[in-house]
Amino acid sequence: MREDELYAPIIEALNKRFGLLGSCYFEDTHRGFSEELKDNLDTSSLFILKVEQTYPDLTGYIFEPNAFHIIVVEIKKEANIERYLPDKKVC
């Protein structure tokens, strides 16, 4: 499976999970941003993206009653997640 084939199922999972918190929206942004997303990003975020000329794999946002969150996701087909887990001690 290619990395980009993981985008749709991950977007679906993000919408399902974060939709519990409030109104949310996620999209594939590895080639650029839709007007829907641009309309909801702040000026500073848009400026950084324009200057850097790099796009994350997925980007989205969550509207909660008193907060707005931007979520950026990078997908890796293969990752060594063990380095992020706490050390396991064997008795």
Phi, psi and omega in degrees: 000132178281157180305315183292342176285346178275344186301306184301311179294330179287321175300317178300316179294319179297316178298320180294314183288308184281341176298339177291336183273333183166196178287131181222162180208132177226148177210162174285118183239017184292346177245358180146177185250142176282166177296325177305314182287315180302322180296340183250002176264148179284164183300319180298316180297316180296322179296314180300315180297321180293316182293315183287333182057032176235149182233131175290160180300311180228145176219147178198184179213161177229127172261116172256168181307322183236020183204158175229127182237136173260132180243129178240133184232130171250128181259135175234124181302316178234133180216148177263085184285347181301330180290344179263352181270150177297151179300137176261130178255132179265130181282000000 
